[in-house]
Amino acid sequence: MAKELRCRDLGIHCDHVVRAETEEELLDNAVEHVLTVHGIDLTREDLLEQLRAVIHTVRAF
């Protein structure tokens, strides 16, 4: 099953949704988006912890 993350689930006013088949791919893409677009000042490890808490499993894209 596919997985997705929404910026809004992190409390960020952004409609961006990251989707991927694997958690690893999802987290890599989400970290890149959050750090480059939103400039969040967290370590990668702290950001990954927050992202893992809001992963949603979806049936299909």
Order of alpha helices (4+ residues) and beta strands (2+ residues): beta-beta-alpha-alpha-beta
